[in-house]
Every structure is written in structure tokens, then in C-alpha cells.
Amino acid sequence: MLSEDEKEKTPPSVMTSIPDYVIMECIAPRVPRYNHSMLSLVSKQFRSLVASPRLYKTRSLLGCTEDCVYVLIEDCILEVARWYSLNRRTKRNMPGTVENRLVLISSLPPMPTAASYVVVGSNIFVMGGRYDWNVEEWEAQPPSSIALCIDCRTHTTRLVADMPVGLMTNVSKVIDEKIYIVGRVWASATIVEFDLRTEKWADGTKPGWEADDRGPSSFENNCDHKLMEDILMDKEEIKHYHLFDNECVMGNILYVYDRHKYILRTYDPKQRTWGVVKGLEKLPLGGDESYIVSRGKMLILFLIVVLEYDDDASFQKRELWCAEITVERREEGEIWGKVECCDLLLEGGLIIGSCLVVTL
């Protein structure tokens, strides 16, 4: 034990003696975000700097931003939906080998299911959906009209104006600083818009857009043409494959997991041709549900593998896998992939509610 006199003579650590501006301008912005929690343990000084909005502005100016993956997991046993972040780390006792893991964001409250989840800058907007898990009561109770905004820099939430009508969401897109949402109230489909500048709601119906009981096809086509016109996506051809519910675009190539044949398909809009990513034999067999996103130059593929089937998802034995895949186009024009790592993340009666990428 050190005496009081010895404690007073003990010099401060090197890290805590570094000036704030050096930490903010040179050190903290270059530390990967998944290490910020460890950095905040160094001292109160570091903890306040890590939570500062200025840090993320500096990261942007220095070109140190990174794509952070958020996964909404619906636990059918506990009847709760919570956000997790996908973190990469070096495997213990295996230098140079990385693995992925899901980390629960405990500061965020339980989320609704079948809601609209939209990324705008460093925020995730969550609108409508269902907070109750009793499906039998859904016919008697309308969806929620609650709307909230998650600040992904601090993992805090704030309420925004309630939706004019509670909706279970089919499609949501950001166009010209407005969020357009197509959802359902009972059997009818409705379009609403949320102005990101004024944070006010309005009727979202536009000329040429329609939403009926068959689904918001006109809205969907218009939105995706607006958002992806640079690669001239042929939406009708994609719909022909019944794969449009989950896809991502990287390097002007569309990637989508075919959960029926357990292969990763590609679509080249310039050649207007479909293909298959070769070299992915290491992927887990199966995949009853899937989500695919791009993080930097890497594809992140989430697969739900059902080991024991049951009509009730809460009684199914399910595994959630995550594969990191790099791709390259070879001279013959074929696209080859390499599974950099493939990790089992969670087990239980779970469903992927949403998967989003936020640049921070």
C-alpha cells in the first residue's frame, strides 16, 4: 500500500497528462469506434471527449469515419426487440485473426417490430410498428404512431412528432430531405412523409404514386429509380427473381442472397445480366432468413439457420451467423468471393428485424 505522501508524489499517467486538443485532434479520431468504450475507461477526461460531437466532426475531416453495422434482433422468447452493434476484434491467443460479435446497446430502449427504420446521417429514425407481441390483439389495436430518433454517436434517443396515423411499414425511403413511408392501417395502405428540416408530418401521396392492398409498387419503383438512377437498376427484372426484399449495392453491382438455393447472386446493371459469386463454399449451409449490407469494401452477410423447425418461431432452434466476404472481378468477368471470417453470433428463438449501416 502506498502512503498518502507517496500517492501525492506519484506522477500522473502519460495518457491523462496529454492536452485535450492533442487527444481530440490526433489520438481519439484514429481509434476504431469499437474501442471507444475502452478508451473512455482511461479517465473522466477521455470519457467526455469520446462522447463529444466534436470528435465525430474531426473524424470526418481527417477521413477517419467508419461504417458501423447495427442489427435489430427480435427475441421471440423474451418478446423484445433490441439493437446490437457488430464489433470486430482480434481472437484471443490468435494474433492476426479477427472475429465478429454482437454487442447489446443497453442504453437504447426496446424497439417496435414491423416499424420503419431509416438512416439519416448519424441518426436512425424509428417510426410506427408494433410494441405489443400478442398477434391475436393486432386486429383490435392499431399500430403505434410513436416516432423517435436514435443518435448513434451517443446511443441516446429523443422523441419526434407522432405520426399522423400508426403504421406497420412496408417501404421507407429518404428523398430530398424527407422520409417517405408506406405502411398499413388494418387492410389499407397509406403514404406519409416526414420533413427532416421541420420535423413535421404530411400526406406523402404524389402524382404517379399509389398504394393499395396489393402493395406500394408505384411508390417503390419511383423511390428506387430516384435513389439508384446512377446505376440504372432494372427493377422489373429484379422482381422477377423474387429476391428484392434484401439486397445491397457495392461497386455498382447489386448483391442479393438467394435463400432458396443458398447462393450469393449478382446483378450488373450495365450488362443487364445476373451471375453468381463463386468461391463461397465456406458459407453455412442453409439460411432461412438473411440480410446483406456493405461495410467499406466488404460484404457482411447475416444468415439465420433453423436447426429445428416449429410453426412457432419462439420454439425453433435458430443460429445467427455472420460472414465477412471480399469480392473481386477477374479477367473473365466472373466475380469471386472470399469468406474472410464466419462467426456464430447468437442462438435461440430470434429474428433479424433490421440491419443498417451508419457512417460515424
matplotlib code that plots the C-alpha trace (Angstrom):
import matplotlib.pyplot as plt

x = [0.0, 1.2, 1.3, -0.5, 2.8, 3.8, 0.4, 0.9, 4.4, 3.1, 3.1, 0.0, -0.1, 1.2, -2.3, -4.0, -1.3, -1.8, -3.6, -7.2, -6.6, -3.9, -6.3, -9.2, -7.2, -4.6, -5.5, -9.2, -10.3, -8.0, -9.1, -11.7, -15.1, -15.4, -12.5, -14.1, -15.6, -12.1, -10.8, -13.5, -12.2, -8.9, -10.3, -13.3, -11.4, -11.4, -15.0, -16.2, -14.1, -15.4, -19.0, -18.3, -20.0, -16.7, -15.0, -17.1, -16.7, -12.9, -13.1, -14.9, -12.4, -9.5, -11.2, -11.3, -15.0, -16.1, -19.2, -20.9, -23.4, -26.5, -28.7, -32.2, -32.7, -36.2, -36.2, -39.4, -38.8, -38.3, -40.7, -38.4, -36.6, -33.2, -30.4, -26.9, -23.7, -21.5, -17.9, -14.7, -12.0, -8.8, -9.3, -7.7, -4.4, -4.7, -2.9, -3.9, -7.2, -10.4, -13.9, -17.3, -19.5, -22.8, -22.8, -26.1, -26.6, -28.1, -28.7, -31.3, -34.9, -36.8, -37.9, -41.1, -41.4, -42.6, -41.6, -39.8, -36.0, -34.3, -30.7, -30.2, -26.6, -25.6, -29.2, -31.6, -35.3, -37.7, -41.4, -44.6, -44.7, -45.8, -44.7, -47.1, -46.2, -49.7, -50.5, -54.1, -54.7, -53.3, -56.7, -58.2, -55.4, -53.9, -50.1, -48.1, -47.8, -44.7, -41.6, -38.2, -34.7, -31.6, -28.3, -25.8, -22.9, -24.1, -26.6, -29.4, -33.0, -35.4, -39.0, -40.1, -43.6, -46.0, -47.1, -50.5, -51.5, -49.9, -48.5, -46.9, -44.2, -43.8, -41.4, -39.5, -37.1, -35.3, -35.8, -34.9, -34.6, -37.9, -38.7, -41.5, -43.2, -45.7, -47.4, -50.7, -53.5, -55.7, -56.0, -55.5, -52.1, -51.1, -48.2, -46.9, -43.9, -41.7, -39.8, -36.3, -35.8, -39.1, -39.7, -43.4, -45.6, -47.7, -49.6, -47.0, -49.1, -47.5, -48.7, -47.9, -47.6, -50.2, -50.6, -53.3, -53.9, -51.6, -48.6, -46.9, -45.4, -45.6, -44.1, -41.4, -40.4, -40.3, -38.2, -35.7, -35.3, -34.6, -32.1, -30.3, -30.7, -26.9, -26.7, -29.9, -31.4, -33.9, -36.4, -38.8, -36.0, -35.1, -38.7, -38.8, -36.4, -38.5, -35.3, -35.9, -36.6, -32.9, -30.0, -27.2, -25.1, -21.3, -19.1, -22.2, -23.0, -26.1, -25.7, -28.5, -28.6, -30.8, -32.1, -33.8, -30.6, -28.1, -26.0, -25.0, -26.3, -25.0, -26.7, -24.7, -26.9, -24.6, -24.6, -28.1, -27.0, -27.3, -24.4, -23.3, -20.4, -18.0, -15.7, -18.1, -18.2, -17.3, -20.7, -23.0, -25.4, -28.9, -30.1, -33.9, -33.6, -30.8, -29.6, -26.7, -25.0, -21.7, -19.2, -16.4, -15.2, -16.6, -19.9, -21.5, -23.9, -26.2, -27.8, -30.4, -30.0, -33.0, -31.9, -35.2, -38.5, -41.7, -44.7, -44.0, -40.6, -40.1, -39.8, -37.4, -33.7, -32.1, -28.5, -27.4, -24.2, -22.2, -19.8, -17.4, -16.9, -14.4, -15.1, -13.1, -13.8, -11.4, -10.3, -13.0, -15.6, -16.6, -17.0, -15.2, -15.7, -13.6, -15.0, -12.6, -14.4, -17.6, -18.8, -21.8, -23.2, -26.4, -28.6, -32.3, -35.7, -34.6, -35.5, -33.5, -35.8, -33.5, -29.8, -28.5, -25.1, -24.3, -21.2, -19.6]
y = [0.0, 3.5, 6.1, 9.4, 11.1, 8.5, 8.9, 12.7, 12.1, 9.6, 11.4, 11.3, 8.7, 9.7, 9.4, 11.7, 14.3, 14.7, 18.0, 17.7, 19.2, 16.6, 13.8, 15.3, 16.2, 13.3, 10.3, 9.7, 10.2, 7.5, 4.9, 2.5, 3.1, -0.3, 0.6, 3.8, 2.1, 1.0, 4.5, 6.0, 3.9, 5.7, 8.8, 11.1, 13.3, 10.6, 9.7, 13.2, 13.5, 10.3, 11.4, 14.8, 15.6, 17.4, 14.0, 12.9, 16.1, 15.7, 12.1, 13.3, 16.0, 13.5, 10.9, 8.5, 7.7, 4.1, 2.1, 0.8, -2.1, -2.1, -5.2, -5.2, -8.6, -9.7, -12.3, -14.4, -16.0, -12.8, -10.9, -8.0, -6.3, -4.7, -3.0, -4.6, -3.3, -5.6, -5.3, -6.8, -7.9, -10.0, -13.5, -14.3, -16.2, -15.9, -12.7, -11.6, -13.5, -11.4, -12.4, -10.6, -10.4, -8.7, -6.2, -5.2, -1.5, -1.4, 2.3, 2.1, 1.0, -1.9, -1.3, -1.9, -4.6, -4.1, -0.4, 2.0, 2.1, 4.8, 6.0, 9.8, 10.9, 9.7, 9.1, 6.2, 7.1, 4.6, 5.2, 3.2, -0.5, -2.7, -2.7, -5.4, -9.0, -10.5, -11.1, -12.0, -8.4, -6.8, -6.9, -4.9, -2.5, -0.1, 0.1, 2.6, 6.2, 6.8, 8.2, 8.5, 9.4, 7.5, 9.4, 6.7, 8.8, 8.7, 5.9, 8.1, 8.6, 11.5, 11.6, 13.4, 14.3, 11.4, 10.0, 11.3, 7.6, 4.5, 2.2, -1.1, -0.3, -1.9, 0.6, 3.7, 5.9, 9.2, 11.6, 15.3, 15.6, 13.9, 10.4, 8.7, 5.8, 3.4, 1.3, -0.3, 0.5, -2.5, -3.6, -0.2, 1.2, 4.8, 7.1, 9.7, 12.0, 13.4, 16.6, 16.3, 20.0, 20.9, 17.5, 17.7, 15.2, 15.5, 13.4, 11.8, 11.0, 12.3, 12.2, 8.8, 7.2, 4.8, 2.4, -0.2, -3.6, -5.2, -3.2, 0.1, -0.9, 2.6, 4.3, 1.6, 1.9, 5.7, 5.9, 3.3, 5.0, 8.2, 6.7, 4.3, 6.1, 6.3, 2.5, 2.2, -0.6, -2.7, -3.2, -5.4, -7.9, -8.0, -8.6, -11.5, -13.3, -12.6, -11.5, -7.8, -7.9, -7.9, -6.6, -4.2, -2.3, -2.2, -1.0, -0.6, -4.3, -5.5, -8.4, -10.5, -13.8, -16.4, -18.2, -20.9, -22.0, -20.8, -18.8, -15.1, -13.6, -10.5, -8.2, -6.0, -3.1, -2.2, -5.6, -6.3, -9.8, -12.0, -14.0, -16.0, -15.2, -18.1, -19.5, -19.2, -22.9, -21.9, -20.3, -22.1, -24.4, -23.1, -19.6, -19.4, -15.6, -13.3, -9.7, -8.4, -5.0, -3.5, -2.2, -0.3, -2.8, -5.8, -7.5, -8.5, -11.4, -12.4, -15.8, -17.3, -21.1, -23.0, -26.3, -27.4, -26.3, -25.4, -23.3, -21.0, -19.2, -19.0, -22.8, -23.1, -23.6, -20.9, -19.8, -16.3, -16.4, -13.5, -13.8, -11.2, -11.5, -9.7, -9.8, -9.3, -9.3, -11.5, -11.1, -13.4, -11.0, -13.5, -12.3, -14.3, -14.0, -15.0, -15.6, -13.7, -14.9, -16.6, -16.5, -17.8, -14.7, -15.8, -18.8, -19.1, -18.1, -15.0, -13.0, -10.2, -7.2, -4.9, -4.3, -0.9, 0.8, 4.1, 6.1, 7.6]
z = [0.0, -0.8, 1.9, 1.4, 0.9, -1.8, -3.5, -3.8, -5.3, -7.8, -11.2, -13.4, -16.2, -19.6, -21.1, -18.6, -18.9, -22.6, -23.5, -24.6, -28.1, -28.8, -27.8, -29.8, -32.9, -33.1, -30.9, -30.4, -34.1, -35.2, -32.6, -34.1, -32.6, -31.1, -28.8, -27.6, -24.6, -23.5, -24.2, -22.0, -19.1, -19.0, -17.2, -17.0, -19.4, -22.1, -21.3, -22.0, -25.2, -26.6, -26.1, -27.7, -31.1, -32.0, -32.1, -35.0, -36.9, -36.5, -37.7, -40.8, -41.5, -41.1, -43.2, -40.3, -40.4, -40.5, -41.4, -38.2, -38.5, -36.4, -36.1, -34.6, -33.0, -32.2, -29.4, -29.7, -26.3, -24.3, -26.6, -27.0, -29.9, -29.1, -31.1, -31.3, -32.8, -34.8, -33.5, -34.9, -32.5, -32.6, -31.4, -28.1, -28.4, -32.2, -33.3, -36.8, -36.7, -36.4, -35.4, -35.2, -32.2, -31.5, -28.5, -27.0, -26.8, -23.3, -23.3, -26.0, -25.1, -26.6, -30.2, -32.1, -34.7, -38.3, -38.0, -40.3, -39.6, -41.6, -41.5, -41.9, -41.3, -37.8, -36.8, -37.1, -37.2, -35.8, -36.8, -36.2, -35.9, -33.0, -29.4, -28.3, -29.2, -28.9, -32.5, -31.7, -30.5, -33.6, -35.3, -32.4, -31.7, -34.4, -34.9, -32.9, -34.1, -31.9, -33.8, -32.3, -33.3, -32.2, -32.1, -33.0, -31.7, -28.1, -28.3, -26.9, -28.1, -28.4, -29.4, -32.5, -33.6, -33.6, -37.0, -38.2, -38.2, -36.8, -39.5, -40.0, -42.6, -46.0, -47.6, -46.3, -48.3, -47.9, -50.9, -50.9, -47.1, -46.5, -45.2, -47.2, -45.5, -47.0, -44.3, -43.4, -41.1, -40.9, -44.6, -46.3, -47.3, -46.6, -47.7, -45.2, -45.3, -42.6, -43.3, -41.7, -41.6, -39.8, -38.3, -39.3, -40.9, -44.0, -46.6, -48.8, -51.8, -55.0, -58.7, -60.1, -56.7, -55.4, -52.5, -52.4, -50.8, -53.3, -52.0, -52.7, -56.1, -57.8, -54.8, -54.6, -58.2, -58.2, -55.0, -56.1, -59.5, -57.7, -55.3, -57.8, -61.1, -61.4, -62.0, -64.0, -61.9, -63.8, -61.0, -63.0, -63.7, -60.0, -59.1, -61.5, -59.2, -56.1, -54.3, -53.9, -50.1, -49.2, -51.3, -51.2, -53.9, -53.8, -56.7, -58.9, -58.6, -56.7, -54.4, -53.0, -51.1, -52.7, -49.6, -51.8, -53.5, -50.8, -53.2, -53.4, -56.7, -58.5, -60.9, -63.3, -64.4, -67.3, -68.8, -67.5, -66.5, -63.4, -62.0, -59.0, -56.7, -56.9, -54.2, -51.2, -50.2, -46.6, -46.0, -43.6, -45.4, -45.3, -44.4, -43.9, -43.4, -44.5, -44.5, -46.5, -46.2, -47.3, -44.8, -46.7, -49.4, -47.5, -47.8, -44.4, -44.8, -41.9, -42.0, -39.8, -39.9, -38.4, -36.9, -35.5, -37.2, -35.4, -36.5, -33.6, -34.1, -30.4, -30.2, -33.2, -32.6, -34.6, -35.1, -36.3, -38.4, -39.8, -42.8, -44.0, -47.7, -50.0, -53.7, -56.9, -60.6, -62.5, -66.1, -67.4, -65.9, -63.2, -59.6, -57.0, -53.3, -50.3, -46.8, -44.6, -41.4, -40.5, -36.9, -34.9, -33.2, -31.3, -30.7, -29.7, -31.0, -32.8, -35.9, -37.7, -37.6, -39.4, -40.4, -41.0, -41.7, -40.2, -41.0, -37.9]

ax = plt.figure().add_subplot(projection="3d")
ax.plot(x, y, z, "-o")
ax.set_aspect("equal")
plt.show()
